[in-house]
Amino acid sequence: MQTRMQHATVVVTILLAARVASAQFHDIPEHGFRVNLPLGWQRIEALSGNTILELARTDTPGKEARIVIVTFLADEGVDLSRICRDDHIRALESGSILGEKVSVLNVGRTQVTGIHALWGKTHRNLPSRGSTYEYTYEFFREYRGVRKGFTIRLTSYGDQNWFQSNSVAFDAFIQSIRFNQRPRLQRPTAPQAQWQTDPIPIRTQPPQPPRKPVQMKITEGDPF
């Protein structure tokens, strides 16, 4: 009897966990994708019209984090696959808000369901916030005939351990993105140098038929 009750308890727990997990998916139909909201993060009202999703996490005073997705109309002449590592670093270093120094910790390139994407990690000290880390992905995607740029950014206010904790949730957030339709595959038109990358786990996905949701696959190094 006890064994049966334990088995029933396990089954109920699994079913409840599945319900919670499935309830975390957030659809963004106007941009053709959905994403899994990480546990412990709260959705808040976006402060900008270009921000299509903003999440917040708070720990102790002085330790806060934000995840935002910002979109904009993309120039047809911009090709991220042609941007070299040094240019990417210089672009991140030029992102000072109040004249503070921006230190680039790491940069890399990957694919988001076939779309070429750049990512970078930076650190700065802001007068009002103190130690501030950022982890950003950027890519372009055409959906319903409109080419748009996407910036997905984690901003972590606090020490390095707090940033690492938030980075784990952010990696899972990025990998959970599902596109409603497969975009056209983008390939670099010029040879690219190998970029240093962080050891992000590789998710191996079986081939997916067209026009079905495809899970993001993050690969290490220059995939081309």
Secondary structure, DSSP 8 states (H G I E B T S, - for coil): -HHHHHHHHHHHHHHHHHHHHHHTEEEEGGGTEEEE--TT-EE---SSTTEEEEEEEE-STT-EEEEEEEEEE--TT--GGG--HHHHHHHHHT--SSS---EEEEEEEEEETTEEEEEEEEEEEETTTEEEEEEEEEEEEEETTEEEEEEEEEEEES-HHHHHHHHHHHHHHHHT-EESS-------SS-------------------TTS--B----SS---
